[in-house]
Amino acid sequence: MKTILRGARAILPEGIRQTQVIIADQRILDVTDHADPAEGDRVIDADGLYLSPGFVDIHVHGGGGRSAMSGKAEDTVILANAHAQHGTTSILPTTLAAPIPTLLRAVEGIRRAARMPCDATILGAHLEGPCLSPAQSGAQSPDDLIIPAETDLSPLLDAWPRGIRMMGVAPELPGALELGDQLTRRGIVASIAHSNATYDQVLAALPHGYSDVTHLYSSCSGLIRIHSYRVPGVIEAGLNLDELTVQVIADGKHLPLSLLQLIYRCKGADKIELITDGLEFAAGELKEGTVYRQLNGMETVYEDGVMKLLSRESFAGSVATMHRCLRTMVSAGIPLVQAVRMASENPARRVGAARKGRIAPGMDADLVLMDEGLNIRMVFAMGRAIRDARDPGKQRTDPQ
């Protein structure tokens, strides 16, 4: 039995085209101008709706009240299911800096979750740290940061061969270049993360496999002046070097629209990966002005679509979904086709998820139907409808 999405405005790499998309056996069977249903086929009238590839979030710590750091496979499934309701059909649960035994438990929990029934495909694990710069620790625990040259990370990297897809490292740390070589040999993306490196130090890291920047502008060194000389940092390297892709938290809070426009102008559509960097409160119902205690014990307040420290002097974390990130980019004037690419194809390609992120024959049937206002109407994960809000009596407007 096949499912035919009839009349959808499919968002394809080359543009938007009204078409019929046929799915069967968890895959996209065909993208065609005409399809004749056979007996037993399901036909969905998608006339006037946008059809996007399912979103791919390669940097997300939690959601639905759960965190990947718990080490419990059930928690990872819950957080993935929560994000799936907002169109994220592939997810890379992400750890935080922590003692190695804690990270081993977290990776094992993600590994077990990847074999369990889940609405989103769990692509593997993303290690954000613990080899990060104390000068750019941000919300990471400074007590859990380590120097690569002083610690054997092989047990951690051996914990899930071919399952650990990305690791964030500050390349200026002693031993970080050798770690980059090791990550590259293992097929793990080496991302410049929480780094205080200079531009020249970033250049020196490129031959050692560093090819990505974690949440550009957030916990990244920038231009400073030393005596009479201006010294650029990670931000300028990320914007200027073609060898680097960049992750961008597009929740509309961490970066103003003007900076999103600048990043797009510098990197183009192919080298930006939208991420949520979402904490456990992401993809859930939150009440404005309410104080929430995070799983690490930190008290934060939810205001204006973001978590803040009680002092209001700093953000305490993102609560975004990828759908919100897509809408933010469109509101910044980025064409919808390009914004969708940043939320789907680019992150999928970055971590080697070859059957994710595009609407084409042979790809996984991960799809999102949206109306003219970019409100989600249906979500398909591996061909299965996991959300259907087309009934006007049941529809809700997705939050900005």
N, C-alpha and C positions, 0 to 999 in steps of 0.2 A: 504494500500500500504506500502511495506517495502523498505528500502534502504539496499543494500548489498555492503559492502566494501570488495572487492575481492582481496585476495593475499597480504594483508598488513602484515608487520612485526610488530605484536602487542607487545607493551611493557607491559608485565604482571608482577605481583609481583614475579613470579617464574622465569622469564626470557623472552627472546624475541622469539616469535613463529609466523611463517607464517600461517595465518589463514583467515577465513571469519568472518566478524562481521556483524550481522544483527541488524538493528535498526528499530523500529516502535513505534508510539505513544509516542515519546519523550524519550524512554527508549532503552537500549540495550536488544534485545530480545534473542540473542544467540551468542556464540563464538564457532565456529565449524570448522572442517576441510573441510566440503563440504556443499554447499547450492545451491539448485535448485530454481532459481527465478520463481515466478508466473507471470502471465500476469499483466502488470501495475507496477511491481516492478522496482525500479531504481537500476542499477548495476554500481558501480564505480570501475574502474580498479585502484587498489592501489598497484599493483605489484612493489616490490622494495622500497616502501615507508614505513617509520616508522609510526605506529599509537600509539599515546600517549593519555592518559587521558587528558582532558582539565585541564589547570593549575588553581590553586586556590591561590589567593593572599589575605592573611588575614591582611596585613598591607600596605595600600596605601592611600595617602592623596588626590591625584588628578591625572589628565591626560587629554590629549586633550585640554589643556588650561583652565580647570575647576577644582574647588576644592570642596570637600565635606563640607567645612566650610562655604560656601555661604548660606546654608540653603535652597537653591533652588533645588527642586527635579529634575528639568530639567538638572541642572549642574551635579548631581550625575549620571544620565543616560548617559550623554555625556561622562563623564570620564570612566564609565564602558564600553561603546561601543568602546571607543578608545583602551582600554586595550584588549578587546575581539578580535580585529583585530590581536593581537599578541599572541593569544592562551589562554588568561585568560578568562575562561568561568564561573568562580565563583569568587566573589570579596567581600571583607569586607571593605567598605569605612571607613576611619580612621580620627578621629578628632585630633586637636592640643589643647594644653592648652589654655584656653580662659575663660572669665567670664561665670558663669553658664547659664545666659539667652542666650548667644551666642551658648553654647553647646546644650541647649534645642532646639534652632532653627535648628542647624545642624542635630541633631538626628531626628527631625521631618521631615526634608528634605529627609534624607536617608530612613526613614520609608515610606514616600509617594512614593519615587522612586522605592522601592521594589515592589510596586503594579502596576507599569507602564510597558509598553512594553520595553524590554531591551535585548540586545544581550548577556549579561552576567547575571547570577543569582546573585542578591544582597542578600547575606546571612544574613545581619544584619549590626550592627555598632560595631566599635572598638574604644573605648575611650582611647587615649594615653594621660594620665593626666586627670585633672590638678594636681594630687597629686604626684608631681615629686620633686627630690632634686635640690635645687638651685645650688649646687656644681657640678651637672651633667646635667645642663639644656640644653646644646647643642644649637640647633636651636630653642628650645622652648622659648616662651616669659617668661622671669623671673618675670615680673610683674603680670603674671596670674597664678603663682603657688600657691597652697594652702596646708594647713596642714589638714589632714583628721579629727583630733580630734577637729578642730575648725569650721568645716563646716558640715552641714547636707546634705549629698549627696543623700538622699532618693528621692527627687523630680527628680533628674537626672536619677537615676537608675530605677525609676518608669515610666519614659517617654516612654519606649518601652519594656514591659515585654516579655521575651524570644527573643527579637530582639537584645538587646545588648549582644554580644557574648564574648567580651574580654575587659579587662580594664588594662592599664599599670599603676603601682603604685610603688613608692619607699618604700619598706617595713620597712625601718629604721625610717620613719617619725612617730611622735606621732599619735596614732590612726590607723596606717596602718594595724596592725595585726587584729584589730576588723573589719576594712574594708574588709580584706581578708576573714574573716568569713562570712561577709554579702554577698560578691560576690559569695562565694561558695554555700551558701544557695539558691541564685538566679540562680545558674547554669551558672554563668559568669566566664570565665577563668581569674584568677588573674596572671598577668605577671609582673615580676620584671623589671621596666623600669626607665631609667634616674636615676639610684640609685647609691648612694655612700656607700652602705652597706658593712660591712666586711663579711667575710665568715661565721663567727659565727652568725651574724645577719640574713644572708640568711638561715642558718640552723634553726634558731628560727622561721622563717616565714613559713617553710614547713608545719607544723601542722595546719597552718591557711589558707591553700589552695593555696599558691603560688606554681605554677608548671611549669612556663615558664619564659624565659628571653627574653626581647625585644632587637632586633638588637645587638647580642653579640659583644663585643668590642667597640661598639659605645655608648658613654654616659654611660659607665659601669665602676665602680671602679675596680682597679686591684691591684696587689701586691705593697705594700709600706713597708718601714722600719721605725719602731718606736724604737728608741734607738738601742738595739742589736737584736730586734725581727722582723722577717718578718711577715707581716699581709696580708693574701690574701683577695681578694674582690669578687665582683660579677663575674668577668671573670673566676676566678679559680673555683668558685662554679658551674658556668654554665658548665664548661668543665668536672668537676669531679663528680658531683652528678647525679646519675641515675634518681632521682625523677624529674629532670628538663629537659624539652625540650628547644630548643633554636631557636630563629629566626635569620636568617643570611641574610644580604644585600649582595647578590652575583653579584654585578654589575661590579666586577673586579677593582673597584676604592676604595671603602670604606675599603676593605680588600684585601691584596695581596694573590696570589694563595697559598703561603706557609701557611698562616693562615687558609685559607679554608681547606687545607689538614690536618692541625692540628685539626681543629674542627671535621672533618670527622673521623679522627683517634680516637678522644676521645669519640665522641657521637654515632658513627655508623650511619647507613642509616635511622634508625627509629625515631631518636629524633632531627632531623634538619628540620626546616620549612624554605624554601626559601621565602624571601619577597622582594618587590621592595622598600618599603618606598618612593614610587614615589610622587613627587610634581606635581603641575598642568602642568608642561612642559613635563612630561613623556608621552610616546606613541604619540609623535608629531614630526614634522619636526623642527629641530634646526640647526642653522648655526654656525659653529666653530668661536669662537672669538667674538660673538655678546653679547652685554649687554642686559639682560632681567630684567624687573621689575616684581617681584613676586606680588601676590595679596595682600600681607601684606605690600607692599611698598618697600621692600628690593631690592636693585639693585645687580644683580649677573651676572657673565659672564660664558658662556658655553664654556668649553675647555676640550678636551681629554675625552669626553663622560660623563662629570659630571658638575654640577653647582658649581661654586666657588664664594667666596666673592671677591670683586674687589681687595682686598689686596693680593689675592692668598694664604693667610695664612691658610685657612680652607675651607672645602667643605660647600656648602650652601644647598645641598640636592641632592637626587638621581633623575635621569630621566630615570631609567631603566624600562624595561618590564620583565615579568616573563620568556619570551622566552630568553632574553639576560642572565638572571640569570642561566637558564638551561645550556646554551652554555658555560658560564664561569665555571660552575662546571665540565663540561666534559673536558674543556681545562686544568683544574687542575688535571686531571687524575682520576676523579670519574667515575665509570662505568655508562653508560647511564641509565640502569635500576634503579640504586640507585639515580641518579640525578633526574630522572622523579618522583620517589617516594617522594623526598623532595619538588618537585614543585607541587604535586597534592595530593596524598593520605595522606601524613603527615599533611599538613595544614588543609585538610578537616576533618580528624579525630580530630585534635586539637580543632576545634570549633564545633564539633558534626554534621557536614554535612554528614549524613550517606550514601546518594546516590551519593556522589561526589568522584572523585579522583581515580577510578579504572575502568578497562575494564572487566566487568563481567555481566552476565545476571541479569536484574533487576535494574542495575545502570542507572543513567541519561545518555542520549546519548550526552555527552560533550566530544568531540574528536578532536585531532589535527593530521593531516597528515604532515610529514616532510620528506624531501629527505635525501640523504646520508650526505650532508653538514649541516643538521639540519635547513635548510631553510623551512619556513612554506609554505605548498601548499594548504591545506584546513583546515578550522575550522568549526566544528559543535557545535552548542549550543542547547541543548535540541532537538537534531535530525535535526535541521535546519542548512543548510550550510550558514554561514555568511561571509565566505571568500573562494574564489576559485581562486588560482593562478597557476593552472595546465597548462593553455594555454601558451605555450612557448613565444608567442607574447606578453603576459601580465605579465609574471613572473618578479619578481624583487628579488634580493638577499637581504635577511633580514640583517640589520646591526649587527655587532658584539656587 
